[in-house]
Amino acid sequence: MIEVPLPDSRAREEALARLDALVKPVGALGRLEELAAWLSAAHGVVPPRPIEDVRVVVFAGDHGVSATSAYPREVTAAMVRVFLAGKSGVNVLAKQVGARVRVLDIAVDEDLADVPEDVRAYKIRRGSGSIDVEDALAPDEASRAFDVGREVADKEIDDGADLLVPGDMGIGNTAVAAALVAAALGLPAADVVGTGTGIDEAGRARKIAVVERALARPRGDGPFDVLTALGSACAAATAGFLVQGAVRGVPVLLDGVFSGAAALVAREIAPDAVHWWLAGHRSTEPSQAYALKALGLTPILDLGLRLGEGSGAVQAVPTLRAARAVLAEMGLLADLA
């Protein structure tokens, strides 16, 4: 297991005391107060430091179960180019909050020779195996991808990031996420499989059958065994990214279903890492609800989003900034006298 420092409980208690002393009824700002205290503990100071440098890293890769999607797997490679052009959903939404977006080819099933080398520098393989009939990864690839995620987190933090957001891009990723959540929590496929990119009920039934076959295949019990059998290189990289953010004491804002599934696996590797994670928003995919409940995380927003890419999480950044401002700028009741 990887050792992770715990947030500062003293700072949290100090923040809670100050919140109760502000010019408002006790608890009147609801979730904002909870988030303000959480940030104080993460930063070890009251008020928390400003959230200025937000980094979204989109881990891109194809999945062997992409046939369960409404879109062909060629879309993944095309979307990498869209990210680089600054025209994706997360590019547009991140720009509104001043967040920077980086995309990495972890397992896209194309060479992408026309994109910058730094996008391809961490590639583990071309695509992942179809988990209903074979392992997603070769025996050493899950650990390699996990280490890639850790390295990427380190580089973002060393470059000044004070909030990390994991993004995902890969046709078939909701099926992989459902399988990971079902395996981690012992749930049947029908409970965790949603409509993903917008498939109909017949498509969902086929997707359930794929996940059922995947869960029935033999696999080991360890987190890297599960990633190898049921995950993908980008899921393993996301898990490493989440863990290393926690190791470095930098908050991580989870996005939707894919990062939620990766977080469940990451918790098995570094149990205390969960103390450094927040859930940015509630996805429409059912497996995310199960994952977040198991992790003890409550989404900040519920906008009915299902795009992925980190797009939902970045919408929660203004809420975190507002929570911080409450502690930093509101007056005290004692000053009214």
C-alpha positions in Angstrom: 0.0 0.0 0.0 1.1 3.6 -0.7 1.4 5.9 2.3 -0.7 9.1 2.0 -0.6 12.0 4.5 -3.8 13.0 6.2 -5.3 16.5 5.8 -4.9 18.9 8.8 -7.7 18.2 11.3 -6.7 21.2 13.4 -7.2 23.5 10.5 -10.6 21.9 9.8 -11.7 22.5 13.4 -10.5 26.1 13.3 -12.4 26.6 10.0 -15.6 25.2 11.5 -15.3 27.5 14.5 -14.7 30.5 12.3 -17.7 29.6 10.1 -19.9 29.5 13.1 -18.7 33.0 14.1 -19.4 34.6 10.7 -22.2 37.2 10.1 -24.9 34.6 9.4 -26.9 32.0 11.2 -25.0 28.9 12.1 -24.9 26.5 9.1 -26.8 28.9 6.9 -24.4 28.4 4.0 -24.9 24.7 4.0 -22.5 22.7 1.7 -20.3 25.8 1.1 -19.3 25.6 4.8 -18.5 21.9 4.6 -16.3 22.6 1.5 -14.6 25.6 3.1 -13.6 23.4 6.1 -12.5 20.6 3.8 -10.2 23.0 1.8 -8.8 24.4 5.1 -7.8 20.9 6.1 -6.3 20.2 2.7 -4.3 23.4 2.7 -3.5 23.3 6.4 -4.5 27.0 6.9 -7.5 29.1 7.6 -8.7 30.6 5.3 -7.5 28.2 2.5 -5.2 29.5 -0.2 -6.9 30.7 -3.4 -7.6 28.1 -6.0 -5.7 29.6 -9.0 -4.0 26.9 -11.0 -6.5 24.1 -12.0 -5.2 21.4 -14.3 -7.4 18.9 -16.3 -5.6 15.9 -17.7 -7.6 13.9 -20.1 -6.4 10.2 -20.3 -7.4 8.9 -23.8 -7.7 5.3 -24.8 -9.8 2.8 -26.7 -11.5 -0.2 -25.3 -12.2 -3.6 -26.8 -15.8 -3.4 -25.8 -16.4 -0.3 -27.9 -19.1 -2.1 -29.8 -21.4 -1.4 -26.9 -21.3 2.3 -27.7 -23.4 4.4 -30.0 -20.2 5.7 -31.6 -17.3 4.0 -33.4 -14.0 3.8 -31.7 -12.4 6.0 -34.4 -14.0 8.9 -32.5 -11.4 8.6 -29.7 -8.5 9.5 -32.0 -10.5 12.3 -33.6 -11.4 13.7 -30.2 -7.7 13.9 -29.3 -7.3 16.3 -32.1 -10.3 18.2 -31.0 -8.8 18.6 -27.5 -5.6 19.9 -29.1 -7.6 22.4 -31.1 -9.3 23.7 -28.0 -12.7 22.9 -29.3 -14.0 20.1 -27.0 -16.6 20.4 -24.3 -14.0 20.4 -21.5 -11.8 22.9 -23.4 -14.7 25.4 -23.6 -16.0 24.8 -20.1 -12.5 24.9 -18.5 -11.8 28.2 -20.2 -14.7 29.7 -18.3 -13.0 28.9 -14.9 -9.4 29.5 -16.0 -8.4 25.8 -16.0 -5.9 24.4 -18.3 -6.5 21.2 -20.3 -3.9 18.6 -21.3 -4.7 15.4 -23.3 -2.5 12.3 -23.3 -2.7 9.3 -25.6 -2.5 6.3 -23.2 -4.0 3.7 -25.3 -5.7 5.2 -28.4 -6.0 2.6 -31.2 -4.1 4.8 -33.7 -0.5 5.9 -34.0 -1.5 9.6 -33.9 1.7 10.4 -35.7 0.4 13.9 -36.6 0.0 15.1 -33.0 2.7 16.5 -30.7 5.2 14.1 -29.2 4.3 15.1 -25.7 0.8 13.8 -26.2 2.1 10.4 -27.2 5.0 10.2 -24.8 3.1 8.0 -22.3 1.4 5.6 -24.6 1.1 2.1 -23.1 -0.5 0.2 -26.0 -3.0 0.6 -28.9 -6.4 -0.1 -27.5 -7.3 -2.5 -24.7 -8.6 -6.1 -24.9 -12.3 -6.9 -25.1 -12.9 -7.7 -21.4 -15.8 -10.1 -22.1 -13.4 -12.5 -23.8 -9.9 -11.5 -22.8 -7.9 -9.4 -20.3 -7.8 -5.7 -21.0 -4.1 -5.5 -20.5 -0.9 -7.6 -20.5 0.5 -8.6 -17.1 2.8 -5.6 -16.6 0.8 -2.9 -18.3 -1.5 -2.0 -15.4 1.4 -1.1 -13.1 3.2 0.7 -16.0 0.1 2.8 -16.7 -0.4 3.5 -13.0 3.1 4.8 -12.7 2.5 7.0 -15.8 -0.5 8.5 -13.9 1.7 9.2 -10.9 4.4 10.8 -13.0 1.9 13.0 -14.8 0.4 14.2 -11.5 3.9 15.0 -10.2 4.7 17.1 -13.3 1.4 19.1 -13.1 2.0 19.7 -9.4 5.7 20.6 -9.8 4.5 23.1 -12.5 2.2 24.8 -10.0 -1.1 23.0 -10.0 -3.2 23.5 -6.9 -6.2 21.4 -8.0 -6.2 18.4 -10.3 -9.1 17.1 -12.4 -8.9 13.7 -14.2 -10.6 13.6 -17.5 -11.3 10.6 -19.8 -11.9 10.0 -23.5 -12.5 6.6 -24.9 -15.4 4.9 -26.7 -16.6 2.1 -24.5 -15.4 3.6 -21.2 -18.7 3.4 -19.4 -18.8 -0.4 -19.9 -15.3 -0.6 -18.5 -16.3 1.6 -15.6 -19.4 -0.5 -14.9 -17.3 -3.7 -14.8 -14.7 -2.2 -12.4 -17.4 -0.9 -10.0 -19.3 -4.2 -10.2 -16.2 -6.2 -9.4 -15.1 -3.9 -6.6 -18.5 -3.8 -4.9 -19.9 -7.3 -5.8 -22.8 -5.9 -7.7 -24.7 -7.4 -10.7 -24.1 -6.0 -14.1 -27.7 -4.9 -14.5 -27.4 -2.6 -11.5 -24.4 -0.7 -12.8 -24.8 -0.5 -16.6 -26.3 2.6 -18.0 -27.0 4.0 -21.4 -23.5 5.6 -21.8 -23.4 7.7 -25.0 -27.1 7.3 -25.5 -27.8 3.7 -26.5 -31.4 2.4 -26.4 -32.7 -0.4 -24.2 -31.8 -3.1 -26.6 -28.2 -1.7 -26.7 -28.2 -1.6 -22.9 -29.2 -5.2 -22.7 -26.3 -6.1 -25.0 -24.0 -4.0 -22.8 -25.2 -5.8 -19.7 -24.5 -9.1 -21.3 -20.9 -8.0 -22.2 -20.3 -6.9 -18.6 -21.8 -10.1 -17.2 -19.4 -12.2 -19.3 -16.5 -10.0 -18.2 -17.3 -10.5 -14.6 -17.6 -14.2 -15.0 -14.1 -14.5 -16.4 -11.4 -15.7 -13.9 -9.2 -13.0 -12.4 -7.1 -12.2 -9.3 -8.3 -10.3 -6.3 -5.7 -7.5 -6.2 -6.3 -4.0 -7.6 -3.8 -4.5 -10.4 -5.3 -7.9 -11.2 -8.7 -6.2 -11.6 -7.3 -3.4 -13.7 -5.6 -6.0 -15.9 -8.7 -8.1 -16.4 -11.5 -5.6 -16.5 -9.9 -2.1 -16.8 -7.8 -0.4 -19.3 -4.5 1.5 -19.5 -6.3 4.8 -19.1 -8.2 3.6 -16.0 -4.9 2.5 -14.5 -3.3 5.8 -15.3 -6.2 7.7 -13.8 -5.9 5.7 -10.6 -2.2 6.6 -10.4 -3.0 10.2 -11.0 -5.6 10.2 -8.2 -3.2 8.5 -5.8 -0.2 10.8 -6.5 -2.3 13.9 -6.1 -3.1 12.7 -2.6 0.5 11.7 -1.9 1.5 15.2 -2.8 -1.3 16.8 -0.7 -3.0 18.4 -3.6 -6.9 18.2 -3.9 -8.3 16.1 -6.7 -11.8 16.9 -8.1 -13.3 13.7 -9.6 -15.3 14.0 -12.7 -17.9 11.3 -13.7 -18.3 7.6 -13.9 -14.8 6.8 -15.2 -12.8 8.6 -12.5 -15.2 7.3 -9.9 -14.5 3.7 -11.0 -10.7 4.4 -11.1 -11.0 5.9 -7.6 -12.5 2.7 -6.2 -9.5 0.8 -7.4 -7.1 3.5 -6.3 -8.5 3.3 -2.8 -7.4 -0.3 -2.6 -3.8 0.8 -3.4 -3.8 3.8 -1.2 -6.7 3.8 1.3 -6.1 7.3 2.7 -6.0 8.9 -0.7 -9.8 9.3 -0.5 -9.4 12.1 2.0 -7.9 14.3 -0.8 -10.7 13.7 -3.3 -14.0 15.5 -3.9 -16.8 14.5 -6.3 -17.3 17.3 -8.8 -20.7 16.3 -10.1 -23.3 13.5 -10.3 -23.2 11.6 -13.5 -26.3 10.0 -15.0 -24.5 6.7 -15.1 -25.7 4.4 -12.3 -22.3 2.9 -11.5 -21.0 6.3 -10.4 -23.6 6.5 -7.6 -22.5 3.2 -6.2 -18.8 4.2 -6.5 -19.3 7.5 -4.7 -21.4 6.0 -2.0 -18.7 3.4 -1.3 -16.1 6.2 -1.3 -18.2 8.4 1.1 -18.3 11.2 -1.4 -21.2 13.5 -2.2 -21.3 15.3 -5.6 -21.0 19.1 -5.4 -23.2 19.6 -8.5 -26.0 17.6 -10.2 -26.5 19.0 -13.7 -27.5 15.8 -15.5 -24.1 15.6 -17.3 -22.7 12.5 -19.0 -20.0 13.9 -21.3 -16.9 12.9 -19.4 -13.6 14.6 -20.3 -13.5 16.3 -16.9 -16.3 18.6 -18.1 -18.5 18.1 -15.1 -15.8 18.5 -12.5 -14.6 21.9 -13.8 -18.1 23.2 -13.3 -17.6 22.7 -9.6 -14.5 24.9 -9.4 -16.5 28.2 -8.9 -18.3 26.6 -6.0 -15.0 25.7 -4.4 -13.8 29.2 -4.9 -17.0 30.6 -3.4 -16.5 28.3 -0.3 -13.0 29.6 0.1 -14.2 33.2 -0.2 -16.7 32.7 2.6 -13.9 32.1 5.0 -11.5 34.7 3.6 -13.9 37.6 3.2 -17.0 37.4 5.3 -17.1 39.5 8.5 -17.5 38.2 12.1 -20.6 38.6 14.3 -18.3 39.9 17.0 -17.3 42.8 14.9 -20.9 44.1 14.7 -20.8 45.2 18.3 
